[in-house]
Amino acid sequence: MAGRKKKVTVSLMSRAFAFSEEFSDLFRYGSLGLIICILGDLIAGIELGSLGNILELLPGLVILVPPAMGMRGNVYGALASRLGTSMHMGTFTPSLMKDTVLAKNLKASVLLTLFLSVILGVVAKLVAYTFGHEALTISEYIFISFLGGIISAILLLPIVVAISIIGFSKGWDIDNFSAPMITAFGDVVTIPALYIAAISAMKISMHPMGLDLISGMVLITTIPIFACGIREGGLVSRIFKESVPLLLFTSTIGSFGGFLIHTRLEVMIKLAAILVLIPPFLGVNNALGGILAARLSSMLHMGIIYPRKIPERAAIKNFIAIYAFSLIIFPLVGLLTHVLGEVLGFTSPGPLVLIAMSLIAGIISTLAVSAIAYMVAGASFKLGADPDIHSIPLTSSTIDLIGILSIILTLGLF
C-alpha cells in the first residue's frame, strides 16, 4: 500500500514537472506581464481612489470608467494579439510603411478609437438615462469620452509598436505578455485622460453653448471616420467592419458595469481602498483573459486545436495554467491594495476582507473566463471571423461585468 502511494506521488510530481516545463514560456513571460499589470493597475487604482471629489462633483462620470478602460484593452489588446498571430504566421515585418501589416493594424486601431470614443459617450448617457440616475449631459459625456480617447491613443500606440517590434527582434512570443502589459498601460493612461477631459469639460461648460457646440462638431466627425473605416478596403476595412459591432456591444456591457459601481459609489468613496482595488482586479482579469484568448486564437490559426464543444487536451492545459495563476495573483492584489491604502491614507475594510474579496471574486471570474474565451474563439473561428478581433474584446468586457458583480456581491458578504 505504501509503495503504491509512493508511486502515485512520484507520478503526480513528474506530471507537474512536465506541465511546468511545457508552459515555462507562459509562466516566465506571463508572470512578468502580470507583475507589470498589477503595478500599473495599482497606480490606476490610486488614481481612481483619489478621484472621490471629482466623481461626486460630476455625477455619472464613473459610468465611463470601466467601458473606457475596457475599450483601451479591447482595441489595443486585440491589436497586439493580431500582431502576435502575424508573427506566428510569418507575415509580420517591423516597418511602418503604408502597406505593412503593422501600419494597417495601427490605422484600423486609430479609426476604431476615434469612432468608438464618441459612441461610448452616447451609450453611457443612455445607460444612465434608462435607469433614471442623475448623470452628466450628453455633451459632457461625448466630449469627455472623445478627448480621453485621443489622449490615450497618443500614449498607447507607441507602446504597442515598441512591444511588437522589440518582441519580433528578440524572437519572443508576445501572446504571453502583450495583453497584461497593454492592459496595465491602458488602465494607467485611461483614468488621468478622463480626469483631464472632465476638467476641460468643466472649464468649457462655463462658456454659454461652448461644450454643446464642440460636442456637436465631434459627433458630426463620426460620419467621415466611419466612412473611412468602411471604404479603406483590405485589412483595415475588415478589422473595422468586424470590430465596430462587437465593440458597440462590449461598450454597452462596460457601461452597465460602470453603472453598477455608480449604484454603490457612496460606500466605495467612504471605503476608498475598494475603489483602489477595482482597476488592478479588473486588470488582472483582463490580463488572464487576454493571455488565454491570444493563445487560443494562435492555436486555432496554427491548427493545434479545433473549435469543438468539448475542449481538447491542449486547451484544457491552458485553462489549468491560467487558473494556477489566479490562485496566486488575486490574493496578492488584495494584500497590495490594503498595504498601499494604509500607506496613502485610504480607508480600508481590512487586509483579510480585501484579500478574501479579491480571491473569491477572482475565482468566479477565472472560471468564467476559461469558458468564455474558449467559446468566443471557437465560435468566431467557425464563422470565418478572426478570433484575434473577437476573442479579447468579448472575453474582457464580459469578465469586467462579472468581475464588478463579484466585487459588489462579496462587498455585501463582508
C-alpha positions as CSV (number, residue, x, y, z in Angstrom):
1,M,0.0,0.0,0.0
2,A,2.8,2.4,0.9
3,G,4.6,1.5,-2.3
4,R,1.5,2.3,-4.3
5,K,1.1,5.7,-2.6
6,K,4.8,6.5,-3.3
7,K,4.3,5.6,-7.0
8,V,1.3,7.8,-7.2
9,T,3.2,10.7,-5.5
10,V,6.1,10.3,-7.9
11,S,3.8,10.1,-10.8
12,L,2.0,13.3,-9.8
13,M,5.3,15.1,-9.2
14,S,6.6,14.0,-12.6
15,R,3.4,15.2,-14.3
16,A,3.6,18.5,-12.5
17,F,7.2,19.0,-13.6
18,A,6.3,18.1,-17.2
19,F,3.4,20.6,-17.1
20,S,5.6,23.4,-15.8
21,E,8.2,22.6,-18.5
22,E,5.5,22.7,-21.2
23,F,4.2,26.0,-20.0
24,S,7.6,27.5,-18.9
25,D,7.3,30.3,-21.5
26,L,3.8,31.2,-20.3
27,F,4.9,31.2,-16.6
28,R,8.0,33.2,-17.3
29,Y,6.7,35.9,-19.6
30,G,3.2,35.7,-18.2
31,S,4.4,36.3,-14.7
32,L,6.4,39.3,-15.8
33,G,3.4,40.7,-17.7
34,L,1.1,40.1,-14.7
35,I,3.5,41.8,-12.3
36,I,3.6,44.8,-14.6
37,C,-0.2,44.6,-14.9
38,I,-0.6,44.7,-11.1
39,L,1.8,47.5,-10.5
40,G,0.3,49.6,-13.3
41,D,-3.2,49.0,-12.3
42,L,-2.4,49.7,-8.6
43,I,-1.3,53.1,-9.9
44,A,-4.7,53.3,-11.8
45,G,-6.4,52.3,-8.6
46,I,-4.7,55.0,-6.6
47,E,-5.8,57.5,-9.3
48,L,-9.4,56.3,-9.1
49,G,-9.4,56.3,-5.3
50,S,-8.1,59.9,-5.4
51,L,-11.0,61.0,-7.7
52,G,-13.7,60.8,-4.9
53,N,-14.4,64.5,-5.0
54,I,-14.5,64.7,-8.8
55,L,-16.8,61.6,-9.0
56,E,-19.1,63.3,-6.6
57,L,-18.9,66.6,-8.4
58,L,-19.6,65.1,-11.8
59,P,-22.4,62.5,-11.1
60,G,-22.3,59.6,-13.5
61,L,-18.7,60.1,-14.6
62,V,-17.8,56.7,-13.1
63,I,-20.1,55.1,-15.6
64,L,-17.5,55.9,-18.2
65,V,-14.5,54.4,-16.3
66,P,-15.0,50.6,-16.9
67,P,-16.0,50.9,-20.5
68,A,-13.2,53.4,-21.3
69,M,-10.7,51.1,-19.6
70,G,-12.2,48.1,-21.4
71,M,-12.1,49.8,-24.8
72,R,-8.4,50.6,-24.4
73,G,-7.8,46.9,-23.7
74,N,-10.2,45.7,-26.4
75,V,-8.8,47.9,-29.2
76,Y,-5.1,47.7,-28.3
77,G,-5.1,44.3,-26.7
78,A,-6.7,42.9,-29.9
79,L,-4.2,44.9,-31.9
80,A,-1.3,43.2,-30.0
81,S,-3.0,39.8,-30.4
82,R,-3.3,40.3,-34.2
83,L,0.3,41.3,-34.4
84,G,1.3,38.2,-32.4
85,T,-0.6,36.0,-34.8
86,S,1.0,37.6,-37.8
87,M,4.4,36.8,-36.2
88,H,3.4,33.2,-35.9
89,M,2.2,33.1,-39.5
90,G,5.3,34.8,-40.8
91,T,3.6,37.9,-42.3
92,F,4.8,40.5,-39.7
93,T,7.5,43.0,-40.7
94,P,8.8,45.6,-38.2
95,S,8.1,48.5,-40.5
96,L,5.6,51.4,-40.5
97,M,5.5,51.7,-44.3
98,K,2.0,52.1,-45.7
99,D,1.3,48.5,-46.9
100,T,2.8,46.6,-44.0
101,V,0.7,44.5,-41.5
102,L,1.8,46.8,-38.7
103,A,0.8,50.0,-40.4
104,K,-2.6,48.7,-41.5
105,N,-3.3,47.4,-38.0
106,L,-2.4,50.8,-36.4
107,K,-4.6,52.7,-38.8
108,A,-7.6,50.5,-38.1
109,S,-7.0,50.9,-34.3
110,V,-6.9,54.7,-34.6
111,L,-10.1,54.8,-36.6
112,L,-11.8,52.5,-34.1
113,T,-10.6,54.6,-31.1
114,L,-11.9,57.9,-32.6
115,F,-15.3,56.4,-33.7
116,L,-16.0,54.3,-30.6
117,S,-15.0,57.0,-28.1
118,V,-17.8,59.2,-29.4
119,I,-20.3,56.3,-29.4
120,L,-19.2,55.3,-25.9
121,G,-20.2,58.8,-24.6
122,V,-23.7,58.3,-26.1
123,V,-24.0,54.8,-24.7
124,A,-23.0,55.9,-21.2
125,K,-25.7,58.6,-21.3
126,L,-28.3,56.2,-22.5
127,V,-27.5,53.7,-19.7
128,A,-27.7,56.5,-17.0
129,Y,-31.0,57.8,-18.5
130,T,-32.5,54.3,-18.8
131,F,-32.1,53.7,-15.1
132,G,-33.2,57.2,-14.1
133,H,-29.9,58.2,-12.4
134,E,-28.6,61.7,-12.2
135,A,-25.7,62.0,-14.7
136,L,-23.7,64.3,-17.0
137,T,-25.3,65.8,-20.0
138,I,-24.8,64.0,-23.4
139,S,-22.5,66.8,-24.5
140,E,-20.3,66.3,-21.4
141,Y,-20.2,62.5,-21.9
142,I,-19.3,62.8,-25.6
143,F,-16.6,65.4,-25.1
144,I,-15.0,63.6,-22.1
145,S,-15.0,60.2,-23.8
146,F,-13.7,61.6,-27.1
147,L,-10.9,63.7,-25.6
148,G,-10.0,60.9,-23.2
149,G,-9.8,58.5,-26.2
150,I,-7.4,60.8,-28.1
151,I,-5.1,61.3,-25.1
152,S,-5.0,57.6,-24.5
153,A,-4.3,56.8,-28.2
154,I,-1.4,59.2,-28.3
155,L,0.2,57.5,-25.4
156,L,-0.7,53.8,-26.1
157,L,0.1,53.5,-29.8
158,P,3.9,54.0,-29.4
159,I,3.9,51.4,-26.6
160,V,2.2,48.7,-28.8
161,V,4.6,49.5,-31.6
162,A,7.6,49.2,-29.3
163,I,6.3,45.9,-27.8
164,S,5.7,44.3,-31.2
165,I,9.0,45.4,-32.8
166,I,11.2,44.5,-29.8
167,G,9.3,41.2,-29.3
168,F,9.8,40.4,-33.0
169,S,13.5,41.2,-33.0
170,K,14.1,39.2,-29.8
171,G,12.1,36.2,-31.0
172,W,9.6,36.4,-28.1
173,D,6.1,35.0,-28.2
174,I,4.2,38.3,-27.4
175,D,1.0,36.4,-26.9
176,N,2.3,35.6,-23.4
177,F,2.8,39.1,-22.2
178,S,1.4,41.7,-24.6
179,A,-2.2,41.5,-23.1
180,P,-1.2,42.2,-19.5
181,M,1.2,44.9,-20.5
182,I,-1.3,46.7,-22.7
183,T,-3.9,46.3,-20.0
184,A,-1.6,47.9,-17.4
185,F,-0.6,50.8,-19.6
186,G,-4.1,51.3,-20.9
187,D,-5.6,51.5,-17.4
188,V,-2.9,53.8,-16.1
189,V,-3.4,56.1,-19.0
190,T,-7.2,56.0,-19.1
191,I,-8.1,57.5,-15.7
192,P,-5.8,60.5,-15.9
193,A,-7.0,61.0,-19.5
194,L,-10.7,61.0,-18.3
195,Y,-9.7,63.3,-15.5
196,I,-8.1,65.8,-17.9
197,A,-11.0,65.6,-20.2
198,A,-13.5,66.1,-17.3
199,I,-11.7,69.2,-16.0
200,S,-11.6,70.5,-19.6
201,A,-15.3,69.9,-19.9
202,M,-16.0,71.8,-16.7
203,K,-14.0,74.8,-17.9
204,I,-15.5,74.8,-21.3
205,S,-19.0,74.5,-19.9
206,M,-18.6,77.9,-18.2
207,H,-18.9,79.5,-21.6
208,P,-22.5,79.5,-23.0
209,M,-23.1,76.8,-25.6
210,G,-19.3,76.1,-25.8
211,L,-19.5,72.5,-24.8
212,D,-22.6,71.8,-26.8
213,L,-21.0,73.3,-30.0
214,I,-17.8,71.3,-29.6
215,S,-19.6,68.1,-28.8
216,G,-21.9,68.6,-31.8
217,M,-18.8,69.0,-34.1
218,V,-17.2,65.9,-32.6
219,L,-20.4,63.9,-33.1
220,I,-20.5,65.0,-36.8
221,T,-16.9,63.8,-37.3
222,T,-18.0,60.2,-36.7
223,I,-19.6,60.2,-40.1
224,P,-16.3,60.6,-42.1
225,I,-14.4,58.4,-39.7
226,F,-17.0,55.6,-40.2
227,A,-16.9,56.1,-44.0
228,C,-13.1,56.0,-44.0
229,G,-13.1,52.7,-42.0
230,I,-15.6,51.1,-44.3
231,R,-14.2,52.3,-47.6
232,E,-10.5,51.8,-46.8
233,G,-10.6,48.2,-48.1
234,G,-8.3,45.3,-47.4
235,L,-7.1,44.5,-43.8
236,V,-8.1,47.9,-42.4
237,S,-11.7,47.7,-43.6
238,R,-12.0,44.1,-42.4
239,I,-10.8,44.9,-38.9
240,F,-13.0,48.0,-38.7
241,K,-16.2,46.2,-40.0
242,E,-15.7,43.2,-37.7
243,S,-14.8,45.3,-34.7
244,V,-17.4,48.0,-34.7
245,P,-20.5,45.9,-33.9
246,L,-18.6,43.9,-31.4
247,L,-17.1,46.9,-29.6
248,L,-20.5,48.6,-29.5
249,F,-21.8,45.6,-27.7
250,T,-18.8,45.5,-25.3
251,S,-19.1,49.2,-24.6
252,T,-22.7,48.7,-23.6
253,I,-21.7,45.9,-21.3
254,G,-18.9,48.0,-19.8
255,S,-21.3,50.9,-19.2
256,F,-23.6,48.6,-17.2
257,G,-20.5,47.7,-15.2
258,G,-19.8,51.4,-14.6
259,F,-23.5,51.9,-13.6
260,L,-23.2,49.1,-11.0
261,I,-20.2,50.9,-9.4
262,H,-22.3,54.1,-9.6
263,T,-25.0,52.5,-7.5
264,R,-22.5,51.7,-4.7
265,L,-20.3,54.7,-5.2
266,E,-21.1,56.3,-1.9
267,V,-19.9,53.2,0.0
268,M,-16.8,52.9,-2.2
269,I,-15.9,56.5,-1.6
270,K,-16.1,56.0,2.1
271,L,-14.0,52.8,1.8
272,A,-11.7,54.2,-0.8
273,A,-9.5,51.1,-0.8
274,I,-12.2,49.3,-2.6
275,L,-12.0,51.9,-5.4
276,V,-8.3,51.3,-5.4
277,L,-8.9,47.5,-5.7
278,I,-11.2,47.8,-8.8
279,P,-8.5,48.6,-11.5
280,P,-5.9,46.0,-10.5
281,F,-8.6,43.4,-10.0
282,L,-10.2,44.1,-13.4
283,G,-6.7,44.5,-14.9
284,V,-5.6,41.0,-13.8
285,N,-9.0,39.6,-15.0
286,N,-8.4,41.2,-18.4
287,A,-4.7,40.1,-18.5
288,L,-5.5,36.5,-17.7
289,G,-8.4,36.5,-20.2
290,G,-6.2,38.3,-22.8
291,I,-3.4,35.7,-22.4
292,L,-5.8,32.8,-22.7
293,A,-7.7,34.3,-25.7
294,A,-4.5,35.2,-27.5
295,R,-3.1,31.7,-27.0
296,L,-6.3,30.0,-28.1
297,S,-6.5,32.3,-31.2
298,S,-3.0,31.4,-32.2
299,M,-3.6,27.7,-31.6
300,L,-6.7,27.8,-33.8
301,H,-4.8,29.6,-36.6
302,M,-2.0,27.1,-36.4
303,G,-4.3,24.0,-36.3
304,I,-3.2,22.9,-32.9
305,I,-6.8,22.8,-31.6
306,Y,-10.1,22.8,-33.3
307,P,-13.4,24.5,-32.2
308,R,-15.2,21.6,-30.6
309,K,-17.9,21.5,-28.0
310,I,-15.7,19.7,-25.5
311,P,-12.2,21.3,-25.3
312,E,-9.3,19.3,-26.4
313,R,-6.4,18.4,-24.0
314,A,-4.2,21.3,-25.2
315,A,-6.9,23.8,-24.5
316,I,-7.7,22.3,-21.0
317,K,-4.0,22.5,-20.1
318,N,-4.1,26.2,-20.9
319,F,-7.2,26.6,-18.6
320,I,-5.3,24.9,-15.8
321,A,-2.3,27.2,-16.2
322,I,-4.5,30.3,-16.1
323,Y,-6.3,29.0,-13.0
324,A,-3.0,28.4,-11.3
325,F,-2.0,32.0,-11.9
326,S,-5.3,33.2,-10.5
327,L,-4.9,31.4,-7.1
328,I,-1.6,33.3,-6.5
329,I,-2.3,36.6,-8.2
330,F,-5.7,37.6,-6.7
331,P,-4.8,37.3,-3.0
332,L,-1.7,39.3,-3.8
333,V,-3.8,42.0,-5.4
334,G,-6.0,42.3,-2.3
335,L,-2.9,42.4,0.0
336,L,-1.1,45.0,-2.0
337,T,-4.3,47.1,-2.3
338,H,-4.6,47.2,1.5
339,V,-0.9,48.0,2.1
340,L,-1.0,50.9,-0.4
341,G,-4.3,52.1,1.0
342,E,-2.7,52.2,4.5
343,V,0.4,54.0,3.3
344,L,-1.6,56.6,1.3
345,G,-4.4,57.1,3.8
346,F,-7.3,55.4,2.0
347,T,-9.9,53.9,4.3
348,S,-9.8,50.1,4.1
349,P,-12.2,47.4,5.3
350,G,-9.1,45.5,6.5
351,P,-6.5,43.2,4.9
352,L,-8.4,39.9,5.3
353,V,-11.5,41.4,3.8
354,L,-9.7,42.8,0.8
355,I,-7.8,39.5,0.3
356,A,-11.0,37.4,0.6
357,M,-12.9,39.7,-1.7
358,S,-10.2,39.6,-4.4
359,L,-9.8,35.8,-4.1
360,I,-13.5,34.9,-4.1
361,A,-14.3,37.3,-7.0
362,G,-11.2,36.2,-8.8
363,I,-12.0,32.5,-8.7
364,I,-15.5,33.2,-10.1
365,S,-14.1,35.4,-12.9
366,T,-11.3,32.9,-13.8
367,L,-13.8,30.0,-14.1
368,A,-15.9,32.2,-16.3
369,V,-13.0,33.5,-18.5
370,S,-12.0,30.0,-19.4
371,A,-15.4,29.1,-20.7
372,I,-16.0,32.5,-22.4
373,A,-12.5,32.7,-24.1
374,Y,-12.9,29.2,-25.5
375,M,-16.5,29.6,-26.7
376,V,-15.8,33.0,-28.3
377,A,-12.5,31.9,-30.0
378,G,-14.1,28.7,-31.3
379,A,-17.3,30.4,-32.5
380,S,-15.6,33.2,-34.3
381,F,-13.2,30.7,-36.0
382,K,-16.1,28.5,-37.1
383,L,-17.9,31.5,-38.6
384,G,-14.8,32.5,-40.5
385,A,-14.2,35.6,-38.4
386,D,-10.8,36.5,-37.0
387,P,-10.6,35.2,-33.3
388,D,-7.9,37.9,-32.7
389,I,-10.6,40.5,-33.4
390,H,-13.4,38.9,-31.4
391,S,-11.8,36.9,-28.5
392,I,-10.2,39.6,-26.4
393,P,-12.9,42.2,-26.6
394,L,-15.8,39.8,-25.8
395,T,-13.8,38.0,-23.2
396,S,-12.6,41.1,-21.4
397,S,-15.8,43.0,-21.4
398,T,-17.9,40.1,-20.2
399,I,-15.3,39.4,-17.5
400,D,-15.3,43.0,-16.4
401,L,-19.0,42.9,-15.8
402,I,-18.7,39.6,-14.0
403,G,-15.7,40.9,-12.0
404,I,-17.6,44.1,-10.9
405,L,-20.7,42.0,-10.0
406,S,-18.4,39.7,-8.0
407,I,-16.8,42.6,-6.1
408,I,-20.2,44.1,-5.3
409,L,-21.5,40.7,-4.1
410,T,-18.5,40.0,-2.0
411,L,-18.7,43.5,-0.6
412,G,-22.2,42.6,0.6
413,L,-20.8,39.5,2.3
414,F,-18.4,41.5,4.5
